[in-house]
């Protein structure tokens, strides 16, 4: 009996090791890299202080004239965090916001158990924080929203009930999104406060919210990067001006 139990324990341990190794390999395979040209536009911009750290990428106004508002943004599953830099850069240059784009553990937001303070502490000069994310990153942002002043979702929806939270929420979808469709997003609206703001960007696909190329199962975008950048800035700036 002892021998059988020892064999069973060894077999179970081997299965756990195989499963862990499998997850590690899968999490590092097929990561969608940031497109180099949009990223270069950000890193070469003298108006942006761009810092690429172990925990996050931080972008802030290079002249030090920050607005006191910040955004902690969580990437979608297996998307390079730098792929969102260009999409969010105008929040820095035009709105004076500080943007912190997290580096999720194993490239997957639901494996990342770090609290919001891990990222807000990177910019202690910020007084009011919005937390947001794209796709799976938005699901994780909902879990961290209790520690923030507002929530912004890019092509995402909550699996956490925030309906009674009183939190200001902006949910942005794309009309051509084949993954987090506007219908799916509206279907999960009950998890958000009644006054949550829903905005649909005409011509935007799931991948339009970053610069990492096409994505399997997605629709075809008809909106360009410059127009998408401007629309994201407009929506978030209008939303930020509506609270606090």
C-alpha positions in Angstrom: 0.0 0.0 0.0 2.8 2.4 0.9 4.4 1.7 -2.5 1.1 2.4 -4.3 0.7 5.6 -2.4 4.2 6.7 -3.2 3.7 5.9 -6.9 0.4 7.8 -6.9 2.0 10.8 -5.2 4.9 10.8 -7.6 2.5 10.6 -10.6 0.4 13.5 -9.2 3.5 15.5 -8.6 4.7 14.8 -12.2 1.3 15.9 -13.6 1.5 19.2 -11.6 5.0 19.9 -13.0 3.9 19.1 -16.5 0.8 21.4 -16.1 2.9 24.2 -14.7 5.5 23.9 -17.5 2.7 23.8 -20.0 1.2 27.0 -18.8 4.6 28.7 -18.7 5.3 27.7 -22.3 1.8 28.6 -23.5 2.0 32.0 -21.8 5.2 32.9 -23.6 4.1 31.5 -27.0 2.3 33.7 -29.5 2.7 37.0 -27.6 1.5 39.8 -29.8 4.4 42.2 -30.2 4.1 46.0 -30.3 4.4 47.4 -33.9 7.7 49.2 -34.0 6.7 52.4 -35.8 3.9 53.5 -33.5 6.0 52.7 -30.5 8.9 54.7 -31.9 6.6 57.7 -32.4 6.1 57.6 -28.6 9.7 56.9 -27.4 11.0 59.7 -29.8 8.5 62.3 -28.7 10.3 64.9 -26.6 7.0 65.8 -24.9 6.8 62.3 -23.3 8.9 61.0 -20.4 8.9 57.3 -21.3 10.2 54.8 -18.7 10.2 51.1 -19.4 10.4 49.3 -16.0 10.1 45.7 -14.7 6.6 46.3 -13.4 5.2 48.7 -15.9 5.8 51.3 -18.6 5.3 54.8 -17.3 4.5 57.8 -19.6 4.3 61.3 -18.2 4.6 64.9 -19.4 8.3 65.6 -20.0 7.9 69.2 -18.9 6.6 68.1 -15.5 3.3 69.9 -16.0 1.2 66.9 -15.0 -2.5 67.3 -14.4 -2.6 65.2 -11.2 -4.7 62.5 -13.0 -3.4 59.1 -13.9 -4.4 55.9 -15.7 -3.3 52.5 -14.7 -3.9 50.4 -17.9 -3.8 46.6 -18.0 -3.0 44.9 -21.4 -5.1 42.2 -23.1 -4.0 38.6 -22.9 -0.6 38.0 -24.4 -0.3 41.5 -25.8 3.0 43.4 -25.4 2.2 46.3 -23.0 4.2 48.6 -25.3 1.5 48.0 -28.0 -0.8 50.4 -26.1 1.7 53.3 -25.7 0.8 55.1 -28.9 -2.9 54.7 -28.3 -2.6 56.3 -24.9 0.1 58.8 -25.7 -2.2 61.7 -26.4 -3.6 61.5 -22.9 -0.1 62.5 -21.8 0.7 65.2 -24.4 -2.8 66.7 -24.6 -4.4 66.1 -21.2 -1.3 66.1 -19.0 -2.2 62.6 -17.6 0.3 60.1 -16.3 -0.2 56.6 -17.9 1.1 53.4 -16.3 0.8 50.4 -18.5 1.3 47.2 -16.4 3.4 44.2 -17.3 1.2 41.3 -16.2 2.8 38.2 -14.8 3.1 35.5 -17.6 1.5 38.0 -20.0 -1.9 37.2 -18.6 -3.8 39.6 -16.3 -5.6 37.0 -14.3 -2.3 35.5 -13.1 -1.2 38.9 -11.8 -2.2 39.2 -8.2 -0.4 42.5 -7.4 -2.6 45.2 -5.9 -3.3 48.5 -7.7 -0.8 50.3 -5.4 2.1 48.4 -7.0 1.5 50.6 -10.0 0.1 53.9 -8.6 3.2 54.0 -6.3 5.2 54.5 -9.5 3.7 58.0 -9.8 3.2 59.4 -6.2 2.5 62.9 -7.6 -0.9 61.7 -9.1 -3.9 62.5 -7.0 -6.7 60.8 -8.9 -6.4 57.4 -10.5 -8.5 55.7 -13.2 -7.9 52.0 -13.7 -8.6 50.5 -17.1 -7.7 47.7 -19.4 -8.3 46.1 -22.8 -10.1 42.8 -23.2 -8.9 40.4 -20.4 -7.0 43.3 -18.9 -10.4 45.1 -18.4 -11.7 42.1 -16.5 -8.7 42.4 -14.2 -9.2 46.2 -14.0 -12.7 45.6 -12.7 -11.3 43.5 -9.8 -9.0 46.4 -8.9 -11.5 49.1 -9.3 -12.4 49.4 -5.6 -9.0 51.1 -5.1 -9.4 53.6 -7.9 -11.4 56.7 -8.6 -12.8 55.6 -11.9 -12.9 52.7 -14.4 -12.3 52.7 -18.1 -12.9 49.5 -20.2 -11.5 49.0 -23.8 -13.4 46.3 -25.6 -14.1 44.5 -22.3 -16.7 43.9 -19.6 -16.7 43.1 -15.9 -17.1 39.7 -14.2 -17.1 41.5 -10.9 -20.3 43.1 -9.6 -19.7 46.9 -9.4 -23.4 47.9 -9.8 -23.6 49.3 -6.3 -20.1 50.8 -6.2 -21.0 54.3 -7.4 -17.8 54.3 -9.4 -17.7 56.4 -12.6 -17.3 54.0 -15.5 -16.6 54.5 -19.2 -17.0 51.4 -21.5 -15.6 51.8 -25.0 -16.4 49.2 -27.7 -15.7 48.9 -31.4 -18.4 48.4 -34.0 -16.3 45.8 -35.9 -15.1 43.9 -32.8 -15.4 40.2 -33.4 -14.4 39.2 -29.9 -15.8 41.5 -27.3 -18.7 42.6 -29.4 -20.8 45.6 -28.5 -23.7 43.1 -27.8 -21.6 41.1 -25.3 -20.5 44.3 -23.6 -24.1 45.6 -23.3 -25.1 42.1 -22.1 -22.8 42.5 -19.1 -24.0 46.1 -18.3 -25.8 44.8 -15.2 -22.4 44.4 -13.5 -21.8 48.2 -13.8 -23.5 51.2 -12.1 -26.6 52.4 -13.8 -24.9 55.7 -14.9 -22.0 53.9 -16.6 -21.2 55.6 -20.0 -21.1 53.4 -23.1 -19.4 54.6 -26.2 -19.1 52.7 -29.5 -16.3 53.6 -31.9 -17.5 53.2 -35.5 -15.1 51.1 -37.5 -13.0 49.9 -34.6 -12.1 46.2 -34.2 -10.8 44.4 -31.1 -7.2 45.0 -32.2 -7.9 48.7 -32.9 -7.3 49.4 -29.2 -3.6 48.7 -29.5 -0.8 48.5 -32.1 -0.1 44.8 -32.3 -1.5 43.7 -35.7 -4.5 41.5 -36.6 -6.0 39.1 -34.1 -7.7 35.7 -34.8 -11.5 35.9 -34.7 -11.6 39.7 -34.9 -13.5 41.8 -37.4 -12.0 44.1 -40.0 -11.3 47.6 -38.9 -12.1 50.6 -41.1 -10.7 53.2 -38.7 -7.1 54.4 -38.9 -4.6 54.7 -36.1 -4.6 58.5 -36.0 -8.4 58.7 -35.9 -8.5 55.9 -33.2 -6.0 57.8 -31.1 -8.1 61.0 -31.4 -11.3 59.2 -30.5 -9.8 57.5 -27.4 -8.4 60.8 -26.2 -11.7 62.6 -26.8 -13.8 60.0 -24.9 -11.4 59.7 -21.9 -10.9 63.4 -21.6 -14.7 64.0 -21.7 -15.2 61.3 -19.2 -12.4 62.5 -16.9 -14.0 66.0 -16.9 -17.3 64.6 -15.7 -16.2 63.4 -12.3 -14.1 65.0 -9.6 
